[in-house]
Amino acid sequence: MNFIQITDSDIPQLQIYHQMRENAFKEDGSFIADSPKVVNLLLEQNIEIRSIFATQEYYDRYADLIQSREIPALYVASKEVMQKIVGHTIHHNVMMHAIRPVPAPLASLGDQIIMLDEISSTQNIGAIARSAAALGVRSYLLPQQGPHPYARRAVRVSMGHIGLMDYHLYEDIFETIRELKALGYRVYAAEVTEDSTPLSRVKTAGKWVLLMGHEGKGIAREILDICDEIVTIEMEEGIKSFNVSVAASIMMYRFRHQ
């Protein structure tokens, strides 16, 4: 491996590791991944890697994995230099600059889809991706105007498991639900209403979409009206809701294991 030793924190090629915060992207689709577990999982996927920025310890430990990929630049620095470049304390010893995969066409998604309405938390985006991948739901459908699944924090919270999923970004939720129905999916909305089906009684179709709503507002009535069925998790009296990522995990498990 041809390492590039870094001792100076003022290196233009490494500024991307400081600049790429949260939902920021360059025109080429660059994103940053942090920590060995996240980086290593993504290295095993078919994702374009631009560079790795790590301590020598990381490279020594995972030499075989790194050598299995063609990576243009392998930067080496002490953890202190890495922290100066990033601009804050870090609790790991590796970062990676990669290009996020191109979104998949709607018609190419799998038979089981987790769909988000107006989720505002990047952390929830990542947490849902991690649970979905763990439960075998490999298609992720998100609004263009919300947090991106390859945002830095979303990738970190997903533990890199977003790399195991196909994703699609939609513009209009009404049009997208109509298209999904035309493709043969049954669309289930997760919401508490008077006519909702208890999760323990739901019968899922062969091709299904599970729609999760906004953390505070839930799913609007006009959206519920065009879904095929509304499903709710039975809860103790006086408890209004779960966190959306927890609710999504419970529902995906039930949908996958009836």
C-alpha positions, 0 to 999 in steps of 0.5 A, a space after each residue: 500500500 502506498 501511504 501518504 503521510 500527513 503531519 500538517 493539518 492545513 492540507 487542501 485535499 483533506 478539507 472535505 473531511 471537515 466540510 462534509 457535515 450532516 446533510 452536505 454533499 458535493 455535486 459528485 455525490 461525495 459523502 463521509 463515513 466514520 469509524 472502523 465498523 462503518 468504513 469496513 462494512 462499506 468497503 465490502 459493498 460496491 461503492 466508489 471509494 475516493 480516499 481513506 484517512 486513518 491512523 497507521 494502526 487502522 491500516 495495519 489491522 485491516 490490511 487485507 480488506 483495504 488491499 482488496 479494493 482499489 483506493 486512489 489515496 490512503 492518508 495516514 496521520 496521528 489521531 491528533 492531526 485527524 482531530 485538527 482537520 475534522 475540527 472536533 474530538 473523534 473517538 475512532 481512527 478512520 474516515 472514508 471519502 466515498 461516492 454515494 450510490 445512484 438512487 434505484 428506479 422505483 420499479 426496481 425496488 424489492 417486494 418489501 419497502 420501508 417508506 418515509 413521509 416527512 422524517 426530520 431527524 437524520 438520526 432516525 433515518 440512519 436508525 431505520 436503515 440499520 433495523 431494515 437491513 437487519 430484518 431483511 428489508 432492503 428497499 428504502 424510499 425517502 422524500 427528496 426534501 428530507 435528510 439523505 440516507 447517506 448524510 454523515 450522521 445517518 451513515 454513522 447511525 446506520 452503522 454502514 448498513 445503508 450500504 446494503 440497501 437500495 434507495 429511491 428519493 421521491 418528489 410527490 408522495 401522492 404520485 409515488 403511492 399511486 405508482 407503487 399501487 400500479 406496480 402491485 404493492 399494497 401500501 400500509 400506513 403506520 398511524 393511530 386512527 379509529 379504523 386502524 388495524 392492530 399490528 397483531 392482526 394485520 395480514 401483509 400482502 406479497 408485495 408491501 410498502 410500510 409508510 412511516 410518518 413525521 416524528 411529531 405530526 404523523 401522517 396527514 389524513 389525505 395521505 392516509 386516505 390513499 393508502 390501502 390500510 392503516 396499521 397501529 401498534 397496540 399500546 398501553 392506555 395513556 401511551 401515545 406513541 413510540 419513537 418512529 425508528 422503534 415503531 418502524 422496527 417493530 412493524 417491519 419485524 411483524 411484517 417479515 415474520 407473520 
